[in-house]
């Protein structure tokens, strides 16, 4: 699984979009076709603006079939409907399943 950190508040939205596109390209070359994005979660109050922007981008990429699916770290729970329908859930490492990290997004490419 490829991992990238995109949660720096000082990054411009253009840079985040560019980095995400590159990381998706690289992840498509990996055997498991799974990308873990460290997105942050807004621990200083409210939601993290980069995470919200990433979700918007991933929604667009999903509609355009650039990615197969994505799931927020909050939703990685075997009883969650989003987890059950996530394309690529069988590739998620046990360590990620157990951590319930709300600061990540998993992307199936």
ZAGUFI-581651 format. One record per residue: x negated, y, z of N, C-alpha, C, CB in turn; chain; residue number from 1. Coordinates in steps of 0.02 Angstrom, whole numbers, padded with zeros to 5 digits. Glycine has a CB too. Layout:
BEGIN
REC | X | Y | Z | X | Y | Z | X | Y | Z | X | Y | Z | A | NUM
...
***
This chain:
BEGIN
REC | -00043 | -00059 | 00000 | 00000 | 00000 | 00000 | -00045 | 00062 | 00000 | 00049 | 00000 | 00062 | A | 1
REC | -00031 | 00106 | -00045 | -00067 | 00169 | -00050 | -00036 | 00219 | 00000 | -00065 | 00197 | -00122 | A | 2
REC | -00078 | 00259 | 00032 | -00055 | 00308 | 00081 | -00083 | 00377 | 00062 | -00077 | 00288 | 00153 | A | 3
REC | -00042 | 00428 | 00068 | -00065 | 00497 | 00056 | -00033 | 00543 | 00108 | -00047 | 00520 | -00016 | A | 4
REC | -00069 | 00596 | 00125 | -00046 | 00644 | 00174 | -00028 | 00709 | 00139 | -00102 | 00656 | 00228 | A | 5
REC | 00036 | 00725 | 00139 | 00060 | 00785 | 00104 | 00095 | 00834 | 00152 | 00107 | 00766 | 00048 | A | 6
REC | 00082 | 00830 | 00216 | 00122 | 00871 | 00262 | 00088 | 00935 | 00286 | 00139 | 00830 | 00321 | A | 7
REC | 00038 | 00958 | 00252 | 00005 | 01020 | 00272 | 00050 | 01080 | 00256 | -00063 | 01026 | 00235 | A | 8
REC | 00067 | 01118 | 00307 | 00111 | 01177 | 00299 | 00081 | 01230 | 00253 | 00126 | 01208 | 00366 | A | 9
REC | 00016 | 01231 | 00247 | -00016 | 01283 | 00207 | -00018 | 01267 | 00133 | -00086 | 01294 | 00233 | A | 10
REC | 00001 | 01206 | 00114 | 00003 | 01187 | 00044 | 00061 | 01221 | 00009 | 00007 | 01111 | 00036 | A | 11
REC | 00050 | 01243 | -00052 | 00105 | 01272 | -00091 | 00149 | 01215 | -00117 | 00078 | 01315 | -00150 | A | 12
REC | 00211 | 01232 | -00134 | 00256 | 01182 | -00161 | 00229 | 01155 | -00227 | 00327 | 01213 | -00171 | A | 13
REC | 00197 | 01198 | -00266 | 00169 | 01176 | -00330 | 00115 | 01123 | -00318 | 00139 | 01235 | -00369 | A | 14
REC | 00074 | 01134 | -00267 | 00020 | 01086 | -00252 | 00049 | 01020 | -00228 | -00028 | 01116 | -00199 | A | 15
REC | 00101 | 01023 | -00186 | 00134 | 00963 | -00161 | 00163 | 00923 | -00220 | 00190 | 00981 | -00110 | A | 16
REC | 00196 | 00958 | -00266 | 00225 | 00925 | -00325 | 00171 | 00892 | -00367 | 00265 | 00975 | -00367 | A | 17
REC | 00116 | 00926 | -00378 | 00060 | 00900 | -00416 | 00030 | 00838 | -00382 | 00005 | 00954 | -00426 | A | 18
REC | 00017 | 00844 | -00316 | -00012 | 00788 | -00278 | 00034 | 00728 | -00277 | -00028 | 00810 | -00207 | A | 19
REC | 00099 | 00739 | -00269 | 00147 | 00684 | -00268 | 00147 | 00647 | -00335 | 00218 | 00710 | -00251 | A | 20
REC | 00148 | 00685 | -00390 | 00148 | 00654 | -00456 | 00085 | 00611 | -00466 | 00151 | 00708 | -00511 | A | 21
REC | 00028 | 00636 | -00444 | -00034 | 00597 | -00449 | -00032 | 00535 | -00406 | -00094 | 00640 | -00428 | A | 22
REC | -00008 | 00541 | -00345 | -00005 | 00483 | -00300 | 00042 | 00430 | -00328 | 00017 | 00506 | -00230 | A | 23
REC | 00097 | 00450 | -00358 | 00143 | 00402 | -00388 | 00109 | 00365 | -00445 | 00207 | 00437 | -00413 | A | 24
REC | 00071 | 00403 | -00486 | 00034 | 00371 | -00541 | -00016 | 00319 | -00515 | -00003 | 00424 | -00582 | A | 25
REC | -00052 | 00338 | -00462 | -00101 | 00291 | -00433 | -00066 | 00231 | -00402 | -00143 | 00327 | -00380 | A | 26
REC | -00011 | 00242 | -00368 | 00025 | 00187 | -00335 | 00052 | 00137 | -00385 | 00083 | 00215 | -00293 | A | 27
REC | 00069 | 00160 | -00445 | 00094 | 00114 | -00497 | 00040 | 00065 | -00519 | 00119 | 00154 | -00557 | A | 28
REC | -00023 | 00081 | -00506 | -00078 | 00036 | -00524 | -00092 | -00015 | -00469 | -00141 | 00077 | -00537 | A | 29
REC | -00065 | -00004 | -00410 | -00075 | -00050 | -00353 | -00033 | -00113 | -00362 | -00059 | -00015 | -00287 | A | 30
REC | -00055 | -00166 | -00331 | -00019 | -00230 | -00337 | 00051 | -00228 | -00306 | -00059 | -00286 | -00305 | A | 31
REC | 00057 | -00197 | -00248 | 00122 | -00198 | -00214 | 00169 | -00141 | -00234 | 00111 | -00196 | -00139 | A | 32
REC | 00144 | -00092 | -00272 | 00185 | -00037 | -00298 | 00224 | -00001 | -00243 | 00234 | -00064 | -00350 | A | 33
REC | 00190 | 00011 | -00187 | 00221 | 00045 | -00130 | 00176 | 00103 | -00109 | 00234 | -00004 | -00071 | A | 34
REC | 00206 | 00161 | -00099 | 00170 | 00221 | -00079 | 00198 | 00245 | -00012 | 00177 | 00277 | -00133 | A | 35
REC | 00153 | 00258 | 00035 | 00172 | 00285 | 00100 | 00150 | 00357 | 00102 | 00140 | 00243 | 00159 | A | 36
REC | 00199 | 00402 | 00106 | 00185 | 00474 | 00109 | 00191 | 00496 | 00181 | 00233 | 00514 | 00062 | A | 37
REC | 00138 | 00527 | 00207 | 00142 | 00558 | 00273 | 00170 | 00627 | 00261 | 00070 | 00560 | 00310 | A | 38
REC | 00231 | 00637 | 00284 | 00268 | 00697 | 00268 | 00277 | 00745 | 00327 | 00335 | 00679 | 00241 | A | 39
REC | 00263 | 00722 | 00387 | 00279 | 00761 | 00446 | 00353 | 00757 | 00461 | 00257 | 00834 | 00437 | A | 40
REC | 00373 | 00781 | 00519 | 00444 | 00776 | 00536 | 00471 | 00837 | 00572 | 00456 | 00716 | 00579 | A | 41
REC | 00431 | 00888 | 00578 | 00456 | 00949 | 00610 | 00455 | 00948 | 00685 | 00525 | 00963 | 00587 | A | 42
REC | 00401 | 00924 | 00714 | 00397 | 00917 | 00787 | 00399 | 00984 | 00823 | 00333 | 00881 | 00806 | A | 43
REC | 00386 | 01038 | 00787 | 00386 | 01104 | 00819 | 00454 | 01138 | 00815 | 00334 | 01149 | 00787 | A | 44
REC | 00505 | 01098 | 00803 | 00573 | 01125 | 00802 | 00604 | 01120 | 00733 | 00573 | 01197 | 00825 | A | 45
REC | 00657 | 01082 | 00729 | 00692 | 01077 | 00665 | 00658 | 01028 | 00617 | 00697 | 01143 | 00633 | A | 46
REC | 00673 | 01038 | 00555 | 00649 | 00993 | 00503 | 00586 | 01022 | 00471 | 00703 | 00981 | 00450 | A | 47
REC | 00544 | 00980 | 00444 | 00482 | 01001 | 00413 | 00497 | 01021 | 00341 | 00429 | 00944 | 00416 | A | 48
REC | 00476 | 01082 | 00322 | 00494 | 01108 | 00255 | 00463 | 01067 | 00199 | 00473 | 01181 | 00249 | A | 49
REC | 00403 | 01041 | 00208 | 00371 | 01000 | 00156 | 00409 | 00934 | 00148 | 00296 | 00986 | 00173 | A | 50
REC | 00431 | 00905 | 00204 | 00469 | 00843 | 00200 | 00534 | 00854 | 00161 | 00485 | 00816 | 00271 | A | 51
REC | 00568 | 00908 | 00175 | 00630 | 00924 | 00139 | 00616 | 00932 | 00064 | 00662 | 00987 | 00166 | A | 52
REC | 00562 | 00965 | 00047 | 00544 | 00974 | -00023 | 00527 | 00907 | -00056 | 00485 | 01023 | -00030 | A | 53
REC | 00491 | 00865 | -00020 | 00474 | 00798 | -00046 | 00538 | 00758 | -00060 | 00429 | 00760 | 00003 | A | 54
REC | 00586 | 00762 | -00016 | 00649 | 00725 | -00026 | 00684 | 00750 | -00089 | 00696 | 00734 | 00036 | A | 55
REC | 00684 | 00816 | -00100 | 00713 | 00843 | -00161 | 00678 | 00816 | -00223 | 00710 | 00921 | -00161 | A | 56
REC | 00611 | 00816 | -00222 | 00572 | 00790 | -00278 | 00586 | 00716 | -00290 | 00497 | 00802 | -00266 | A | 57
REC | 00588 | 00678 | -00235 | 00599 | 00606 | -00242 | 00669 | 00591 | -00269 | 00589 | 00571 | -00174 | A | 58
REC | 00718 | 00631 | -00250 | 00785 | 00623 | -00278 | 00783 | 00634 | -00354 | 00835 | 00673 | -00244 | A | 59
REC | 00747 | 00685 | -00376 | 00740 | 00698 | -00448 | 00704 | 00640 | -00482 | 00702 | 00764 | -00460 | A | 60
REC | 00650 | 00617 | -00452 | 00611 | 00562 | -00482 | 00652 | 00499 | -00487 | 00547 | 00549 | -00442 | A | 61
REC | 00695 | 00488 | -00438 | 00737 | 00428 | -00439 | 00788 | 00432 | -00496 | 00773 | 00419 | -00371 | A | 62
REC | 00818 | 00490 | -00505 | 00867 | 00499 | -00559 | 00833 | 00490 | -00627 | 00899 | 00570 | -00555 | A | 63
REC | 00770 | 00514 | -00633 | 00733 | 00509 | -00696 | 00698 | 00441 | -00705 | 00681 | 00564 | -00699 | A | 64
REC | 00707 | 00395 | -00656 | 00675 | 00329 | -00657 | 00599 | 00332 | -00654 | 00696 | 00291 | -00718 | A | 65
REC | 00572 | 00384 | -00625 | 00500 | 00389 | -00614 | 00480 | 00345 | -00556 | 00479 | 00463 | -00601 | A | 66
REC | 00525 | 00338 | -00507 | 00516 | 00293 | -00450 | 00578 | 00248 | -00447 | 00506 | 00332 | -00383 | A | 67
REC | 00570 | 00191 | -00413 | 00627 | 00145 | -00405 | 00671 | 00167 | -00347 | 00602 | 00074 | -00394 | A | 68
REC | 00639 | 00184 | -00291 | 00677 | 00200 | -00231 | 00631 | 00232 | -00179 | 00711 | 00136 | -00202 | A | 69
REC | 00660 | 00261 | -00128 | 00621 | 00286 | -00071 | 00664 | 00278 | -00008 | 00599 | 00360 | -00081 | A | 70
REC | 00629 | 00277 | 00049 | 00663 | 00272 | 00113 | 00624 | 00313 | 00164 | 00670 | 00198 | 00136 | A | 71
REC | 00660 | 00348 | 00206 | 00629 | 00387 | 00260 | 00610 | 00341 | 00317 | 00677 | 00442 | 00285 | A | 72
REC | 00557 | 00359 | 00352 | 00534 | 00318 | 00408 | 00588 | 00308 | 00460 | 00475 | 00350 | 00439 | A | 73
REC | 00632 | 00357 | 00469 | 00687 | 00352 | 00517 | 00734 | 00294 | 00501 | 00728 | 00417 | 00518 | A | 74
REC | 00738 | 00277 | 00436 | 00786 | 00226 | 00414 | 00758 | 00156 | 00409 | 00813 | 00246 | 00347 | A | 75
REC | 00695 | 00147 | 00427 | 00664 | 00081 | 00423 | 00683 | 00041 | 00485 | 00586 | 00086 | 00416 | A | 76
REC | 00739 | 00007 | 00479 | 00768 | -00033 | 00532 | 00810 | -00087 | 00498 | 00811 | 00010 | 00583 | A | 77
REC | 00800 | -00149 | 00514 | 00833 | -00204 | 00478 | 00909 | -00199 | 00481 | 00811 | -00271 | 00507 | A | 78
REC | 00937 | -00162 | 00528 | 01009 | -00156 | 00534 | 01036 | -00095 | 00497 | 01029 | -00152 | 00607 | A | 79
REC | 00992 | -00054 | 00469 | 01012 | 00006 | 00434 | 01032 | -00010 | 00362 | 00955 | 00059 | 00435 | A | 80
REC | 01087 | 00016 | 00339 | 01112 | 00004 | 00271 | 01062 | 00029 | 00220 | 01180 | 00038 | 00261 | A | 81
REC | 01030 | 00086 | 00232 | 00980 | 00113 | 00185 | 00921 | 00065 | 00179 | 00956 | 00182 | 00208 | A | 82
REC | 00900 | 00036 | 00235 | 00845 | -00013 | 00233 | 00867 | -00075 | 00193 | 00824 | -00033 | 00305 | A | 83
REC | 00926 | -00099 | 00205 | 00950 | -00159 | 00171 | 00954 | -00150 | 00096 | 01019 | -00179 | 00198 | A | 84
REC | 00968 | -00089 | 00073 | 00974 | -00077 | 00001 | 00909 | -00051 | -00031 | 01030 | -00028 | -00013 | A | 85
REC | 00857 | -00040 | 00009 | 00794 | -00013 | -00016 | 00760 | -00063 | -00063 | 00747 | 00005 | 00043 | A | 86
REC | 00747 | -00041 | -00124 | 00713 | -00083 | -00173 | 00639 | -00085 | -00154 | 00722 | -00056 | -00247 | A | 87
REC | 00615 | -00143 | -00133 | 00546 | -00150 | -00113 | 00538 | -00162 | -00038 | 00507 | -00090 | -00132 | A | 88
REC | 00593 | -00173 | -00002 | 00588 | -00181 | 00071 | 00546 | -00241 | 00090 | 00658 | -00189 | 00101 | A | 89
REC | 00543 | -00292 | 00047 | 00503 | -00352 | 00062 | 00428 | -00337 | 00062 | 00518 | -00408 | 00012 | A | 90
REC | 00408 | -00280 | 00035 | 00337 | -00261 | 00031 | 00315 | -00219 | 00090 | 00323 | -00224 | -00033 | A | 91
REC | 00361 | -00198 | 00132 | 00344 | -00155 | 00189 | 00306 | -00196 | 00241 | 00408 | -00123 | 00220 | A | 92
REC | 00246 | -00174 | 00260 | 00207 | -00210 | 00310 | 00242 | -00210 | 00378 | 00137 | -00179 | 00318 | A | 93
REC | 00232 | -00263 | 00416 | 00263 | -00269 | 00482 | 00245 | -00211 | 00527 | 00242 | -00335 | 00515 | A | 94
REC | 00184 | -00187 | 00523 | 00163 | -00131 | 00566 | 00205 | -00069 | 00554 | 00088 | -00115 | 00554 | A | 95
REC | 00225 | -00057 | 00492 | 00268 | 00001 | 00476 | 00338 | -00012 | 00501 | 00269 | 00013 | 00399 | A | 96
REC | 00363 | -00073 | 00493 | 00430 | -00090 | 00517 | 00436 | -00079 | 00592 | 00448 | -00162 | 00499 | A | 97
REC | 00384 | -00094 | 00628 | 00387 | -00090 | 00701 | 00375 | -00019 | 00727 | 00336 | -00136 | 00731 | A | 98
REC | 00343 | 00024 | 00688 | 00324 | 00090 | 00713 | 00381 | 00141 | 00715 | 00269 | 00117 | 00672 | A | 99
REC | 00431 | 00134 | 00672 | 00487 | 00181 | 00668 | 00462 | 00253 | 00665 | 00534 | 00173 | 00729 | A | 100
REC | 00413 | 00265 | 00621 | 00381 | 00330 | 00614 | 00425 | 00376 | 00571 | 00311 | 00323 | 00583 | A | 101
REC | 00454 | 00427 | 00602 | 00497 | 00472 | 00564 | 00459 | 00524 | 00524 | 00544 | 00507 | 00612 | A | 102
REC | 00393 | 00521 | 00526 | 00351 | 00568 | 00488 | 00325 | 00539 | 00423 | 00294 | 00590 | 00529 | A | 103
REC | 00354 | 00482 | 00401 | 00332 | 00452 | 00338 | 00392 | 00442 | 00290 | 00296 | 00385 | 00351 | A | 104
REC | 00375 | 00434 | 00227 | 00423 | 00415 | 00176 | 00390 | 00359 | 00135 | 00444 | 00477 | 00130 | A | 105
REC | 00424 | 00303 | 00126 | 00399 | 00249 | 00084 | 00432 | 00254 | 00016 | 00413 | 00179 | 00116 | A | 106
REC | 00391 | 00248 | -00036 | 00415 | 00254 | -00104 | 00398 | 00190 | -00142 | 00384 | 00315 | -00139 | A | 107
REC | 00448 | 00159 | -00171 | 00439 | 00101 | -00214 | 00433 | 00126 | -00286 | 00498 | 00050 | -00206 | A | 108
REC | 00375 | 00111 | -00316 | 00363 | 00135 | -00384 | 00366 | 00077 | -00433 | 00295 | 00171 | -00390 | A | 109
***
